């Protein structure tokens, strides 16, 4: 019995073959970094935490993809690939520049689609027009950094947009027939356990196909790390076991058809201001599955239409 809607099986059912995402840093910035809506960026953010070694801005999109393919193809020669525009806001630029980058990625042999990570306040209608057309000839996921459904928390982390903006972006994207994903951080400062679990119900009302859950990590040099060491009174950093039970409680309140891509984020130990759990992703997932079996838990068991 599958206890939750797992991303890998879903993705294979969508594309019909084994695929691997290759991360790309295409040199973007964010509107809350360059002064358009704010400066300094989100208080938790350091993009080094998710850039692999081949993913460097001085390399072209094609170079990054070819190096990524070389890394993965040694083990799986027949693998197909998705170009994952990951770092910063990958829809923040002129339409012509964005199209050129996406089309460059799709021109690389073996790349059958793209995943675009972005912010809810950076999706103009003219870009959606293009993506709607692209979606007819390549596999496409647009993944929004939701982070929190609370305006209080979004303001606290200097996100630069409110939850209504997120709702509108997700609805506009999904209405075009585009697979729409979200990313949320569980345990942001100022949130209680009850508020975190309520977010599952809020997210379930949105037309999301996929969802990533990440625990809060404090990264060296970030504003949030400074806040923690100055006054940690409204922070709660979960132990691994605490977080596993939180994730399960969250998943039980989620709409059962939402596809769960991941539960945790693993930043390099050298970048962490507070040591991590020392668990690899697969080890954490194994623990979640085991605990779900112990609790006889399953996705959507406690889901209710709001």
C-alpha positions as CSV (number, residue, x, y, z in Angstrom):
1,X,0.0,0.0,0.0
2,X,1.4,3.4,-1.0
3,X,1.0,5.8,1.9
4,X,1.5,8.9,-0.1
5,X,1.6,10.1,-3.7
6,X,5.3,9.8,-4.5
7,X,6.9,12.0,-7.2
8,X,9.2,9.5,-8.8
9,X,6.4,7.1,-9.7
10,X,4.1,9.9,-10.9
11,X,6.8,11.5,-13.0
12,X,7.6,8.2,-14.8
13,X,3.9,7.8,-15.4
14,X,3.8,11.2,-17.0
15,X,6.8,10.9,-19.4
16,X,7.0,7.1,-19.8
17,X,10.7,6.7,-19.1
18,X,13.3,7.2,-16.4
19,X,14.2,10.9,-16.2
20,X,16.6,13.0,-14.1
21,X,16.5,16.7,-13.4
22,X,19.6,18.7,-14.1
23,X,19.9,21.9,-12.2
24,X,20.8,25.1,-14.1
25,X,21.9,28.5,-12.8
26,X,21.1,30.8,-15.7
27,X,22.3,34.0,-13.9
28,X,19.0,35.3,-12.7
29,X,18.3,37.5,-9.7
30,X,15.1,38.4,-7.8
31,X,12.9,41.5,-7.6
32,X,13.4,41.6,-3.8
33,X,17.2,41.6,-4.3
34,X,17.6,44.3,-7.0
35,X,15.3,46.9,-5.4
36,X,12.2,46.3,-7.5
37,X,10.2,45.2,-4.6
38,X,12.9,45.0,-1.9
39,X,16.6,44.5,-1.2
40,X,18.5,41.8,0.6
41,X,16.4,38.9,-0.6
42,X,14.4,36.5,1.6
43,X,16.0,36.3,5.0
44,X,16.7,32.6,4.8
45,X,18.2,32.5,1.3
46,X,21.6,31.6,0.1
47,X,21.4,30.0,-3.3
48,X,24.7,28.2,-2.9
49,X,22.8,25.6,-0.8
50,X,21.2,24.1,-3.9
51,X,23.7,24.6,-6.7
52,X,25.7,21.5,-7.7
53,X,29.3,21.9,-8.9
54,X,28.4,21.9,-12.6
55,X,25.9,24.6,-12.0
56,X,27.8,27.9,-12.4
57,X,26.8,31.2,-13.9
58,X,29.9,31.5,-16.1
59,X,28.8,28.4,-18.0
60,X,26.1,28.5,-20.6
61,X,22.8,26.6,-20.2
62,X,24.1,24.1,-22.8
63,X,27.4,23.6,-21.0
64,X,25.7,23.0,-17.6
65,X,23.3,20.5,-19.2
66,X,26.0,18.6,-21.0
67,X,28.1,18.3,-17.8
68,X,25.0,17.2,-15.9
69,X,24.3,14.6,-18.5
70,X,27.9,13.3,-18.3
71,X,27.6,13.0,-14.6
72,X,24.3,11.0,-14.6
73,X,24.7,9.0,-17.9
74,X,27.6,6.9,-16.5
75,X,25.1,4.9,-14.4
76,X,22.1,5.3,-16.7
77,X,23.1,5.6,-20.4
78,X,19.4,5.6,-21.6
79,X,18.3,8.3,-19.1
80,X,16.3,11.3,-20.3
81,X,16.5,14.7,-18.7
82,X,14.6,17.7,-17.5
83,X,16.4,21.0,-17.4
84,X,15.7,22.5,-14.0
85,X,15.9,26.3,-13.9
86,X,16.5,26.4,-10.2
87,X,18.5,29.3,-8.8
88,X,16.8,32.5,-7.9
89,X,13.8,33.7,-10.0
90,X,13.8,32.0,-13.4
91,X,11.0,34.0,-15.0
92,X,12.5,37.4,-14.1
93,X,13.8,38.9,-17.3
94,X,12.7,40.0,-20.8
95,X,10.4,37.7,-22.7
96,X,12.9,37.3,-25.5
97,X,15.7,36.4,-23.1
98,X,13.6,33.9,-21.2
99,X,12.5,32.2,-24.4
100,X,16.0,31.9,-25.7
101,X,17.2,30.2,-22.5
102,X,14.3,27.7,-22.4
103,X,14.7,26.9,-26.0
104,X,18.5,26.5,-25.7
105,X,17.8,23.9,-22.9
106,X,15.3,22.0,-25.0
107,X,17.7,21.9,-27.9
108,X,20.2,19.7,-25.9
109,X,19.9,16.1,-26.9
110,X,18.1,14.0,-24.4
111,X,16.3,16.9,-22.7
112,X,12.6,16.3,-23.0
113,X,11.3,19.1,-20.8
114,X,11.9,21.9,-18.4
115,X,11.1,22.7,-14.8
116,X,11.0,26.4,-13.9
117,X,11.4,27.6,-10.4
118,X,10.1,31.1,-9.8
119,X,8.2,33.6,-7.6
120,X,4.4,34.2,-7.7
121,X,4.9,37.8,-8.5
122,X,7.0,37.1,-11.6
123,X,4.6,35.5,-14.1
124,X,3.3,37.9,-16.7
125,X,0.5,36.9,-19.0
126,X,2.7,37.1,-22.1
127,X,5.1,34.5,-20.6
128,X,2.2,32.3,-19.7
129,X,1.1,32.5,-23.3
130,X,4.5,31.2,-24.4
131,X,4.5,28.5,-21.7
132,X,1.0,27.3,-22.7
133,X,2.3,26.7,-26.2
134,X,5.6,25.1,-25.0
135,X,3.5,22.8,-22.8
136,X,2.1,21.2,-26.0
137,X,5.5,20.1,-27.3
138,X,7.6,19.4,-24.2
139,X,7.1,18.3,-20.6
140,X,6.8,21.4,-18.3
141,X,6.4,22.1,-14.6
142,X,6.2,25.6,-13.2
143,X,7.2,25.5,-9.6
144,X,6.3,28.5,-7.3
145,X,8.1,29.4,-4.1
146,X,5.1,29.6,-1.8
147,X,7.2,29.2,1.4
148,X,4.2,30.2,3.6
149,X,0.5,30.9,3.3
150,X,0.6,33.4,6.1
151,X,1.0,37.1,5.2
152,X,2.5,37.7,8.7
153,X,5.3,35.2,8.0
154,X,5.8,36.3,4.4
155,X,6.5,39.8,5.7
156,X,8.7,38.6,8.4
157,X,11.0,36.7,5.9
158,X,11.1,39.7,3.5
159,X,9.4,37.6,0.8
160,X,8.1,40.7,-1.0
161,X,4.6,39.5,-1.9
162,X,1.5,38.3,-0.1
163,X,-0.4,35.1,-0.2
164,X,-3.1,36.5,-2.5
165,X,-0.4,37.0,-5.2
166,X,0.5,33.3,-4.7
167,X,-3.1,32.2,-5.1
168,X,-3.6,34.2,-8.3
169,X,-0.3,33.0,-9.9
170,X,-1.1,29.3,-9.2
171,X,-4.6,29.6,-10.5
172,X,-3.5,31.5,-13.6
173,X,-0.9,28.9,-14.4
174,X,-3.0,25.8,-13.7
175,X,-5.8,27.3,-15.8
176,X,-3.5,27.1,-18.8
177,X,-3.2,23.3,-18.4
178,X,0.4,23.7,-17.1
179,X,1.5,21.4,-14.3
180,X,1.9,23.7,-11.3
181,X,4.0,23.0,-8.3
182,X,4.7,24.6,-5.0
183,X,7.5,24.8,-2.4
184,X,6.9,25.5,1.3
185,X,9.2,25.7,4.3
186,X,7.9,24.1,7.5
187,X,8.9,25.8,10.7
188,X,9.6,29.4,9.7
189,X,9.9,31.7,12.7
190,X,6.7,32.9,14.3
191,X,4.7,29.8,13.3
192,X,3.1,27.4,15.7
193,X,2.6,23.7,15.0
194,X,-1.1,24.3,14.6
195,X,-0.5,27.1,12.0
196,X,1.9,24.8,10.1
197,X,-0.7,22.1,9.9
198,X,-3.4,24.6,8.8
199,X,-1.2,25.4,5.8
200,X,-1.9,21.9,4.5
201,X,-5.6,22.7,4.3
202,X,-4.9,26.0,2.6
203,X,-2.5,24.4,0.0
204,X,-5.1,21.7,-0.7
205,X,-7.6,24.3,-1.9
206,X,-5.1,25.5,-4.5
207,X,-4.8,23.8,-8.0
208,X,-1.4,22.4,-7.2
209,X,-0.2,19.1,-8.8
210,X,3.1,18.8,-7.0
211,X,4.5,20.0,-3.7
212,X,7.9,20.1,-2.0
213,X,8.2,20.3,1.8
214,X,11.4,21.5,3.4
215,X,12.4,21.9,7.0
216,X,13.8,25.3,8.1
217,X,17.6,25.4,7.9
218,X,19.7,28.3,9.1
219,X,22.4,29.2,6.6
220,X,25.6,31.0,7.5
221,X,25.6,34.7,6.5
222,X,21.8,35.0,6.1
223,X,19.7,37.6,7.9
224,X,17.6,34.8,9.5
225,X,20.7,33.2,11.0
226,X,21.6,36.6,12.5
227,X,18.1,36.9,13.9
228,X,18.3,33.4,15.5
229,X,21.5,34.1,17.3
230,X,20.3,37.5,18.4
231,X,16.9,36.3,19.7
232,X,15.7,32.7,19.2
233,X,12.5,33.1,21.1
234,X,10.1,32.6,18.1
235,X,12.2,29.9,16.4
236,X,11.7,26.1,16.8
237,X,14.3,24.0,15.1
238,X,12.8,20.5,14.9
239,X,14.7,17.3,15.7
240,X,14.6,14.7,13.0
241,X,12.0,12.6,14.9
242,X,9.9,15.7,15.6
243,X,10.0,16.8,12.0
244,X,9.1,13.3,10.8
245,X,5.9,13.3,12.9
246,X,5.1,16.9,11.7
247,X,5.5,15.9,8.1
248,X,3.2,12.9,8.6
249,X,0.6,15.1,10.3
250,X,0.9,17.6,7.5
251,X,0.6,15.0,4.7
252,X,-2.5,13.4,6.4
253,X,-4.2,16.8,6.0
254,X,-3.2,17.3,2.4
255,X,-5.5,16.6,-0.6
256,X,-4.7,13.0,-1.5
257,X,-3.9,13.6,-5.2
258,X,-1.1,16.2,-4.6
259,X,2.2,14.7,-5.6
260,X,4.9,15.0,-2.9
261,X,8.3,15.5,-4.4
262,X,10.3,15.8,-1.3
263,X,10.1,16.2,2.5
264,X,13.5,17.7,3.4
265,X,16.3,19.9,2.0
266,X,19.9,19.0,2.5
267,X,22.3,21.9,2.4
268,X,26.1,21.4,2.6
269,X,27.2,21.1,6.2
270,X,29.8,23.8,5.6
271,X,27.0,26.3,5.0
272,X,24.9,25.5,8.0
273,X,24.9,27.8,11.0
274,X,23.3,25.1,13.0
275,X,24.4,21.4,12.4
276,X,21.9,19.3,10.4
277,X,20.6,15.8,11.2
278,X,23.2,13.9,9.4
279,X,20.6,12.0,7.3
280,X,20.7,11.6,3.6
281,X,17.4,12.2,1.7
282,X,16.7,8.5,1.2
283,X,17.4,7.8,4.8
284,X,14.9,10.4,5.9
285,X,12.3,9.1,3.4
286,X,12.8,5.6,4.7
287,X,12.1,6.8,8.3
288,X,9.0,8.7,7.1
289,X,7.6,5.5,5.4
290,X,8.4,3.3,8.4
291,X,6.7,5.8,10.8
292,X,3.7,6.1,8.5
293,X,3.3,2.3,8.7
294,X,3.7,2.3,12.5
295,X,1.0,5.0,12.7
296,X,-1.1,3.5,9.9
297,X,-1.0,7.0,8.3
298,X,-1.8,7.9,4.8
299,X,-2.0,11.0,2.7
300,X,-5.4,12.8,2.8
301,X,-6.7,10.8,5.8
302,X,-7.6,14.0,7.6
303,X,-8.2,16.2,4.6
304,X,-11.4,18.2,4.6
305,X,-12.7,20.6,2.0
306,X,-12.5,24.1,3.5
